[in-house]
Amino acid sequence: MPFCRIKKFPVPISLVLFLIFLSANSNRSLAQENTDLFLVDTKNNLLGFKIFSRTAEKITNNELYDNQPKFINDLQLVFSSEDPSGNFDIIMYNWESGKFTNMTRTKNKSEFSPDLTSCGQYISTITVEEDSSQRLWLYPINMGEPELLYDDIEPVGYYGWHEDVAALFVIGEPNRLVYPYSREDIHEIAVNPGRSIQQRPKTGEIVFLDKNNNIVADGKTTYELKAYDIEKRETSSLGLALGGSDDFCWVDKNKLLMARGNELYLRKVNKSIQWEKIATFNIPGYGNISRISISPDNKKLALTFEQLE
C-alpha cells in the first residue's frame, strides 16, 4: 500500500479552549430516522448523465438506521448502520458478492459519516466516544487499531476530504467550517455551513452550502453554494442550491446532483443556473431521498430513502 500522508497534529491552545467552550454549549445529538439504502444504475458520457430509476435495488432491510453511504471503489461502499441496542457501526457492502462486512464493532462508541482516505488505507468516521466527544477517527482497511485524527478539534459533526486534509464542520453557536493547514493555522472557512462538504472533482475547491442567508425559490427555502479555494484561500459562489435540499453529490467537475422528496435533479454549474429533474422514484413504503453517493466509474448511485410510516 502507498504511504499515507494524512496530516495529524494537535491544535493551538487558544483554539482548544474555544472548542471546549463550543463543546459545552452545543447539542451533540445526531438525530436519526429509519432509513434504507438503494443502488441504482447510472451512466455518464458525452451525451449527458442518465439515471435508470427502474433498476433501483434495496440493499438493506433494517427497521432502524442505515445511512450515509459512500463509495470507496467501483464495487464497494461503506455506510453507518444502527443495531438493536442503539449502537452505530460502519458496514462495508460489496454488491458483486452481496457480502456485508463490519468495519467497526464497538460497543461503547458509534461511528458515522464514513469515507475513504486519499491513500486508500483507512476508512474515516465521525466517532461518538464513551464520554460523548465527537472527533474524526481513522479505521485501517486491514482491520488494525484505529487512530485519532485532529485530537483536539471537537465536537465535529461532519467533514469533507481535500486530498490528505479534512475540512471540519465544528458544532457550536454558530456552527463553523474550518480547514487545518497546520497546527498553528486552523483557518475558518465559513460560519453556518450546511452538512454536506464535498471536494469538487479535479479542482482545489471545497464546496458547501452557506446557510447565513436563505432565499425562497419556487416556494422552497434554498441557500447559496460556495466554493472555497484551498490554495488561494478565497470563497466564490456557484449559484443557488436546489430549494428544499441539503445534500449534494458531484458527478464530475461540473455536474451536481441534489434530491428533493423522491426526485433527483441535476445542474451543470459551468453552464446553467437551472436545476433539471432527471429521475423520479416510486418505491412503496419509501420517500424523501436524504443522501446521495456515486461510484468512481459513474455506473452506480447509492441513495438513502426514509421509511414511510
C-alpha positions in Angstrom: 0.0 0.0 0.0 1.2 3.6 -0.6 2.4 5.7 2.2 -0.4 7.6 3.8 0.4 11.3 4.3 -2.6 12.4 6.3 -1.6 15.4 8.4 -2.0 14.5 12.1 -1.4 17.2 14.7 -2.9 18.9 17.8 -4.1 22.5 17.5 -3.0 25.6 19.4 -4.2 26.0 23.0 -6.2 29.1 22.1 -8.3 27.1 19.7 -8.6 24.2 22.1 -10.1 26.5 24.8 -12.5 27.9 22.2 -13.6 24.5 21.1 -14.1 23.3 24.7 -16.4 26.3 25.1 -18.3 25.2 21.9 -18.5 21.6 23.2 -20.0 22.7 26.5 -22.6 24.8 24.8 -23.7 22.7 21.8 -26.2 19.9 21.2 -24.1 16.9 20.1 -27.1 14.6 19.5 -27.3 13.2 15.9 -31.0 12.8 15.3 -31.6 9.6 13.2 -34.5 8.5 11.2 -35.4 5.0 9.9 -33.7 4.7 6.5 -32.6 2.1 4.0 -30.1 2.1 1.1 -30.8 1.5 -2.6 -28.5 1.1 -5.5 -29.4 2.5 -9.0 -27.7 2.1 -12.4 -26.4 5.3 -14.0 -24.4 6.4 -17.0 -22.3 9.5 -17.6 -20.9 10.2 -21.1 -20.7 13.0 -23.7 -24.4 12.7 -24.2 -25.1 13.5 -20.5 -25.8 11.9 -17.2 -28.6 9.3 -17.0 -30.3 7.6 -14.1 -32.2 4.4 -14.7 -34.7 4.6 -11.8 -36.3 1.3 -12.6 -33.1 -0.5 -11.7 -33.4 0.7 -8.0 -32.5 -2.2 -5.7 -32.8 -2.2 -2.0 -29.6 -3.4 -0.3 -30.5 -3.0 3.4 -33.6 -4.1 5.2 -33.2 -2.7 8.7 -36.1 -1.2 10.6 -33.6 1.2 12.1 -30.9 3.4 10.6 -28.8 2.6 7.5 -27.5 5.8 6.1 -24.6 7.9 4.9 -23.4 5.7 2.0 -20.0 6.4 0.5 -18.4 4.5 -2.4 -14.8 3.5 -1.8 -14.3 1.9 -5.2 -16.3 0.6 -8.1 -17.5 -2.5 -6.2 -17.8 -1.5 -2.6 -19.4 1.2 -0.4 -19.5 1.9 3.3 -22.3 3.2 5.5 -23.4 3.8 9.1 -25.8 1.2 10.5 -27.7 1.0 13.8 -28.1 -2.2 15.7 -31.0 -3.1 18.1 -29.0 -1.9 21.1 -28.8 1.6 19.6 -25.1 1.4 18.6 -23.9 2.6 15.2 -21.1 0.8 13.3 -19.6 1.1 9.9 -20.5 -1.6 7.4 -18.8 -2.4 4.1 -21.0 -3.7 1.3 -19.8 -5.5 -1.9 -22.6 -5.5 -4.5 -20.9 -8.0 -6.7 -20.8 -10.7 -4.0 -23.7 -9.3 -1.9 -21.5 -9.5 1.2 -21.7 -7.2 4.2 -18.6 -6.8 6.5 -18.3 -4.9 9.8 -15.5 -2.3 9.5 -16.2 -1.4 13.2 -17.7 -3.4 16.0 -17.5 -1.0 19.0 -19.9 -1.5 21.9 -19.3 1.9 23.6 -18.8 4.0 20.6 -20.8 4.9 17.5 -19.4 5.7 14.1 -21.0 8.0 11.4 -20.1 9.6 8.0 -17.6 7.0 6.7 -15.3 7.9 3.8 -12.1 6.6 2.2 -8.9 8.5 2.8 -6.8 9.6 -0.2 -4.1 6.9 0.4 -6.8 4.2 0.5 -5.5 2.7 3.8 -8.3 4.0 6.1 -12.0 4.5 6.5 -12.5 7.8 8.3 -15.5 8.3 10.5 -17.0 10.8 13.0 -16.9 8.8 16.2 -19.1 9.4 19.2 -16.8 8.3 22.0 -17.6 6.9 25.5 -17.5 10.5 27.0 -19.7 11.8 24.1 -16.8 13.5 22.4 -17.2 13.7 18.6 -14.0 13.5 16.7 -12.5 12.3 13.4 -11.1 8.8 13.6 -9.3 6.6 11.1 -10.0 2.8 10.8 -7.5 0.8 8.9 -8.8 -1.2 5.9 -6.8 -4.2 7.2 -8.8 -4.1 10.5 -5.8 -2.8 12.5 -6.1 -0.4 15.5 -7.9 2.8 14.8 -6.2 6.2 15.1 -7.5 9.5 16.3 -7.0 12.5 13.9 -7.0 16.2 14.9 -7.4 15.0 18.5 -8.3 18.4 20.0 -10.8 19.6 17.3 -14.2 18.7 18.5 -17.2 18.4 18.5 -17.1 17.5 14.8 -20.4 17.0 13.1 -19.4 16.4 9.5 -16.3 16.7 7.3 -15.1 16.5 3.7 -11.7 15.5 2.5 -9.4 17.5 0.2 -6.6 15.1 -0.6 -5.0 14.4 2.8 -6.6 17.1 4.9 -10.2 17.2 6.1 -12.4 20.3 6.2 -14.3 20.0 9.5 -17.8 21.1 10.5 -17.4 22.1 14.1 -20.6 22.1 16.1 -21.4 25.3 18.1 -23.3 28.6 18.2 -22.8 29.2 15.4 -21.5 26.1 13.6 -18.2 26.6 11.8 -16.4 25.1 8.9 -12.6 25.0 9.4 -9.6 23.8 7.5 -6.4 22.8 9.4 -3.5 23.9 7.2 -1.2 23.2 10.2 -1.2 23.1 14.0 -0.8 26.8 14.1 -3.1 27.6 11.2 -6.7 26.4 11.7 -8.5 28.6 9.1 -12.1 29.4 9.4 -13.8 29.0 6.0 -17.3 29.9 7.0 -19.9 30.1 9.7 -23.3 28.4 9.4 -22.3 25.9 6.7 -24.5 23.1 5.5 -23.8 19.5 6.5 -22.7 18.4 3.0 -19.0 19.2 2.5 -17.5 17.9 -0.8 -14.4 18.4 -2.8 -15.2 19.5 -6.4 -13.6 16.8 -8.6 -10.3 17.7 -10.3 -10.1 21.1 -8.5 -8.7 22.6 -5.3 -12.1 23.6 -4.1 -14.2 22.5 -1.1 -17.9 23.1 -1.7 -20.6 23.6 0.9 -24.0 25.4 1.5 -23.9 28.8 3.0 -26.8 29.0 5.4 -26.4 32.6 6.5 -28.9 33.9 4.1 -31.9 31.8 2.9 -33.7 32.5 -0.3 -37.2 31.4 -1.3 -37.3 29.9 -4.9 -40.3 28.2 -6.3 -41.8 28.2 -2.8 -38.8 26.3 -1.3 -36.1 27.6 1.0 -32.7 27.4 -0.6 -29.2 28.5 0.1 -26.1 29.6 -1.9 -23.5 27.0 -2.9 -20.0 28.3 -2.0 -16.6 27.0 -3.2 -13.5 27.6 -1.1 -10.2 27.5 -3.0 -7.7 25.8 -0.7 -4.6 27.4 -2.3 -5.9 30.9 -2.8 -8.0 30.9 0.5 -10.8 32.6 -1.4 -14.5 31.8 -1.5 -16.7 32.2 -4.6 -20.3 31.4 -5.4 -21.6 28.6 -7.5 -25.2 29.9 -7.5 -28.2 28.5 -5.7 -28.6 25.0 -4.4 -31.8 23.1 -5.1 -34.7 24.5 -3.0 -35.7 22.3 0.0 -32.5 20.2 -0.2 -29.4 19.9 2.0 -27.1 17.3 0.5 -25.4 17.1 -2.9 -23.1 14.9 -4.9 -20.6 15.7 -7.7 -20.9 13.5 -10.8 -17.9 15.2 -12.3 -16.3 18.6 -12.1 -19.3 20.4 -13.5 -22.4 18.2 -12.9 -24.0 18.4 -9.5 -26.8 16.2 -8.1 -29.3 17.1 -5.4 -32.6 15.4 -4.3 -35.9 16.7 -3.2 -38.6 14.2 -2.0 -38.4 11.2 -4.3 -36.8 13.1 -7.2 -33.3 13.8 -8.3 -32.1 17.0 -10.0 -29.0 17.8 -12.0 -27.3 21.2 -12.6 -24.3 22.0 -14.8 -22.7 24.6 -12.7 -20.5 25.9 -15.5 -23.4 26.4 -17.9 -26.7 26.9 -16.1 -28.4 28.3 -13.0 -31.4 26.0 -13.5 -31.9 22.6 -11.9 -33.3 19.9 -14.2 -35.3 17.0 -12.9 -33.8 13.8 -14.2 -35.3 11.0 -12.2 -38.3 10.1 -10.1 -38.6 7.1 -7.8 -41.9 5.5 -6.8 -40.9 2.8 -4.3 -43.7 1.6 -2.0 -43.0 2.4 1.7 -40.2 4.8 0.9 -39.8 8.5 0.2 -37.5 11.5 0.8 -34.0 10.9 -0.5 -31.7 12.3 2.1 -28.2 11.2 1.0 -26.5 10.6 -2.4 -23.2 9.0 -3.4 -21.9 8.0 -6.8 -19.3 5.3 -7.7 -15.9 6.3 -9.1 -16.8 4.9 -12.5 -20.2 6.7 -12.5 -22.1 3.5 -13.0 -23.8 3.2 -9.7 -25.7 5.6 -7.4 -26.3 4.9 -3.7 -29.4 6.6 -2.3 -30.8 6.8 1.2 -34.6 6.7 1.4 -36.6 7.3 4.5 -39.0 4.6 5.6 -42.6 5.9 5.5 -44.9 5.0 8.3 
